[in-house]
Amino acid sequence: MPSKRRNNGRSKKNKGHVCAVRCSNCSRCTPKDKAIKRFQVRNIVDASSTRDIKEASVYQQYQLPKLYVKVVYCVSCAIHARVVRVRSAAGKKIRTRPERPAMRKN
């Protein structure tokens, strides 16, 4: 039977067993090497509240802390949330990472 993917959808090579992680969206158990992992960096408060806090703050150069969350998705939730996209058979052969968007400078 032909293999659908070169790595069978996981990054486990010569390990045997990999521990399971829970999907952040639906709590499905997924092997750690198969799960889609993203690091989410967000502000603790939204933009309008940030402006209010800066106006009420005593410190002029106070930088509000950020919220760092590692999000783990199962394959179906990652596709549904458009974290990853379905690619054609020719597109699956392209193994280079997509270019990251440029950082904005304020």
BALOBA-1460 file (C-alpha; in Angstrom, 3 decimals):
// residues 106
<rec num="1" residu="m" x="0.000" y="0.000" z="0.000"/>
<rec num="2" residu="p" x="1.476" y="3.400" z="-0.906"/>
<rec num="3" residu="s" x="2.411" y="5.834" z="1.818"/>
<rec num="4" residu="k" x="0.538" y="9.124" z="1.820"/>
<rec num="5" residu="r" x="3.418" y="11.121" z="3.285"/>
<rec num="6" residu="r" x="7.156" y="10.667" z="3.391"/>
<rec num="7" residu="n" x="7.183" y="10.853" z="7.193"/>
<rec num="8" residu="n" x="3.698" y="9.319" z="7.729"/>
<rec num="9" residu="g" x="2.540" y="12.583" z="9.275"/>
<rec num="10" residu="r" x="4.937" y="12.525" z="12.216"/>
<rec num="11" residu="s" x="8.487" y="13.492" z="13.020"/>
<rec num="12" residu="k" x="9.277" y="10.344" z="15.037"/>
<rec num="13" residu="k" x="12.270" y="8.565" z="13.601"/>
<rec num="14" residu="n" x="13.678" y="5.502" z="15.394"/>
<rec num="15" residu="k" x="11.957" y="6.368" z="18.707"/>
<rec num="16" residu="g" x="9.296" y="3.674" z="19.004"/>
<rec num="17" residu="h" x="6.825" y="5.498" z="21.272"/>
<rec num="18" residu="v" x="6.189" y="9.197" z="21.855"/>
<rec num="19" residu="c" x="4.108" y="10.602" z="24.710"/>
<rec num="20" residu="a" x="0.709" y="12.081" z="23.949"/>
<rec num="21" residu="v" x="-0.293" y="15.731" z="24.353"/>
<rec num="22" residu="r" x="-3.767" y="17.230" z="24.552"/>
<rec num="23" residu="c" x="-5.127" y="19.485" z="21.829"/>
<rec num="24" residu="s" x="-5.689" y="23.038" z="23.113"/>
<rec num="25" residu="n" x="-8.965" y="23.249" z="21.219"/>
<rec num="26" residu="c" x="-10.762" y="19.905" z="21.575"/>
<rec num="27" residu="s" x="-8.579" y="18.030" z="24.149"/>
<rec num="28" residu="r" x="-7.933" y="15.120" z="21.794"/>
<rec num="29" residu="c" x="-4.882" y="13.001" z="22.609"/>
<rec num="30" residu="t" x="-2.318" y="13.412" z="19.837"/>
<rec num="31" residu="p" x="1.254" y="12.107" z="19.672"/>
<rec num="32" residu="k" x="3.642" y="14.929" z="20.554"/>
<rec num="33" residu="d" x="5.559" y="14.630" z="17.296"/>
<rec num="34" residu="k" x="2.372" y="14.694" z="15.183"/>
<rec num="35" residu="a" x="0.724" y="17.648" z="16.923"/>
<rec num="36" residu="i" x="0.944" y="21.118" z="15.357"/>
<rec num="37" residu="k" x="2.673" y="23.426" z="17.820"/>
<rec num="38" residu="r" x="2.555" y="27.227" z="17.748"/>
<rec num="39" residu="f" x="3.913" y="29.804" z="20.176"/>
<rec num="40" residu="q" x="1.354" y="32.555" z="20.742"/>
<rec num="41" residu="v" x="2.510" y="35.947" z="22.054"/>
<rec num="42" residu="r" x="-0.309" y="38.316" z="23.018"/>
<rec num="43" residu="n" x="-0.729" y="41.419" z="25.095"/>
<rec num="44" residu="i" x="-2.315" y="40.805" z="28.496"/>
<rec num="45" residu="v" x="-4.838" y="43.602" z="27.891"/>
<rec num="46" residu="d" x="-6.450" y="44.811" z="24.673"/>
<rec num="47" residu="a" x="-5.442" y="48.025" z="22.861"/>
<rec num="48" residu="s" x="-8.095" y="50.338" z="24.328"/>
<rec num="49" residu="s" x="-7.323" y="49.234" z="27.897"/>
<rec num="50" residu="t" x="-3.611" y="49.621" z="27.209"/>
<rec num="51" residu="r" x="-4.129" y="53.290" z="26.362"/>
<rec num="52" residu="d" x="-6.141" y="53.838" z="29.582"/>
<rec num="53" residu="i" x="-3.470" y="52.130" z="31.681"/>
<rec num="54" residu="k" x="-0.679" y="54.194" z="30.071"/>
<rec num="55" residu="e" x="-2.566" y="57.433" z="30.773"/>
<rec num="56" residu="a" x="-3.216" y="56.481" z="34.392"/>
<rec num="57" residu="s" x="0.318" y="55.162" z="34.987"/>
<rec num="58" residu="v" x="2.940" y="57.102" z="36.929"/>
<rec num="59" residu="y" x="5.769" y="55.696" z="34.796"/>
<rec num="60" residu="q" x="6.161" y="57.081" z="31.281"/>
<rec num="61" residu="q" x="8.152" y="54.204" z="29.741"/>
<rec num="62" residu="y" x="6.370" y="51.279" z="31.439"/>
<rec num="63" residu="q" x="6.034" y="48.329" z="29.071"/>
<rec num="64" residu="l" x="3.051" y="46.075" z="29.793"/>
<rec num="65" residu="p" x="3.998" y="42.389" z="30.042"/>
<rec num="66" residu="k" x="2.969" y="39.961" z="27.342"/>
<rec num="67" residu="l" x="1.228" y="36.630" z="27.588"/>
<rec num="68" residu="y" x="3.279" y="33.714" z="26.196"/>
<rec num="69" residu="v" x="1.253" y="30.585" z="25.435"/>
<rec num="70" residu="k" x="2.342" y="27.423" z="23.648"/>
<rec num="71" residu="v" x="-0.697" y="26.157" z="21.744"/>
<rec num="72" residu="v" x="-0.846" y="22.519" z="20.618"/>
<rec num="73" residu="y" x="-3.406" y="21.451" z="18.011"/>
<rec num="74" residu="c" x="-4.474" y="18.077" z="16.670"/>
<rec num="75" residu="v" x="-4.405" y="17.857" z="12.861"/>
<rec num="76" residu="s" x="-8.155" y="18.302" z="12.373"/>
<rec num="77" residu="c" x="-8.371" y="21.394" z="14.623"/>
<rec num="78" residu="a" x="-5.305" y="22.957" z="12.990"/>
<rec num="79" residu="i" x="-6.865" y="22.547" z="9.551"/>
<rec num="80" residu="h" x="-10.251" y="23.817" z="10.768"/>
<rec num="81" residu="a" x="-8.702" y="26.902" z="12.398"/>
<rec num="82" residu="r" x="-6.538" y="27.471" z="9.293"/>
<rec num="83" residu="v" x="-3.297" y="27.164" z="11.271"/>
<rec num="84" residu="v" x="-2.090" y="24.843" z="8.518"/>
<rec num="85" residu="r" x="-3.551" y="24.467" z="5.033"/>
<rec num="86" residu="v" x="-4.267" y="21.482" z="2.823"/>
<rec num="87" residu="r" x="-1.661" y="21.278" z="0.047"/>
<rec num="88" residu="s" x="-1.654" y="19.555" z="-3.311"/>
<rec num="89" residu="a" x="0.440" y="16.465" z="-3.980"/>
<rec num="90" residu="a" x="3.101" y="18.639" z="-5.642"/>
<rec num="91" residu="g" x="2.926" y="21.156" z="-2.805"/>
<rec num="92" residu="k" x="3.574" y="18.444" z="-0.206"/>
<rec num="93" residu="k" x="6.956" y="17.761" z="-1.793"/>
<rec num="94" residu="i" x="8.159" y="21.313" z="-0.985"/>
<rec num="95" residu="r" x="9.883" y="20.848" z="2.359"/>
<rec num="96" residu="t" x="11.318" y="24.347" z="2.882"/>
<rec num="97" residu="r" x="9.716" y="26.436" z="5.604"/>
<rec num="98" residu="p" x="7.474" y="29.279" z="4.451"/>
<rec num="99" residu="e" x="8.961" y="32.745" z="4.818"/>
<rec num="100" residu="r" x="8.062" y="34.439" z="8.098"/>
<rec num="101" residu="p" x="6.285" y="37.780" z="7.911"/>
<rec num="102" residu="a" x="8.512" y="40.800" z="8.516"/>
<rec num="103" residu="m" x="8.481" y="42.312" z="12.001"/>
<rec num="104" residu="r" x="6.735" y="45.670" z="12.304"/>
<rec num="105" residu="k" x="8.737" y="48.525" z="13.764"/>
<rec num="106" residu="n" x="6.825" y="51.084" z="15.793"/>
